[in-house]
Amino acid sequence: MRIWYADITLPAIAARSKNTMIELLGIEFTDIGDDYLTARMPVDARTKQPIGIMHGGASCVLAETVGSTAANFCVDIEKSYCVGLDINTNHIRSIREGYVSALAKPFHLGRTTQVWGIEITNEKQQLISVNRLTMAVLNR
């Protein structure tokens, strides 16, 4: 079942991401399905902590980025917008280099809240973290 309210394209998402933390961290959106959105992020100096592994906060940024972007394409943006209400992240495995990918799928798309599940994996498809993002749907 297609969940998108508005037309959603990778170029539209890239344009929306200009001059934001998304661009600063090198996050790129990579795929759009009927009920999911994916993005990837490099593990480099911008996203590592001092001991050389990806910063846990960078996982949260990637999860909230892909989840909140998806959430805003599930509402009539002329009437509503979505903002993060809560995020929960469980870190499973560390990573030192390469890319991580995030896959966001909704658990619940309600009138006032949305709940998204986001899995972050490495290039070998090994789980890095699992995330649950709750979005508030607000009126303009």
KAGI-V135199 format. One line per field, one symbol per residue. psi: psi as a letter, one per 20 degrees, with the letter a starting at -180 (. if undefined). burial: I if it has 24 or more other ideal C-beta (glycine too) atoms within 12 Angstrom, else O. A space follows every 10 residues. Layout:
psi = ???
burial = ???
This chain:
psi = ppipgrppqg hgggghiqkr hgggikppph qpahkrpqrq pqoahhjqrh jjrpphhhgg ggghghghgg giijroihhr qpqphqpppo pgqrqhrbqq qpopqqhpnr hiqqpqpppp raijkqpgqp qpppppoqq.
burial = OOIIOOOIOO OOIOOOIOOO OIOOIIIIIO OIOOOIIIII IIIOOOIIOO OOOIIIOIII IIIIIIIIII IIIIIOOOOI OIOIOOIOIO IOOIIOOOII IIIIIIOOIO OOIIIIIIII IIOOOOOIII IIIIIOIOOO
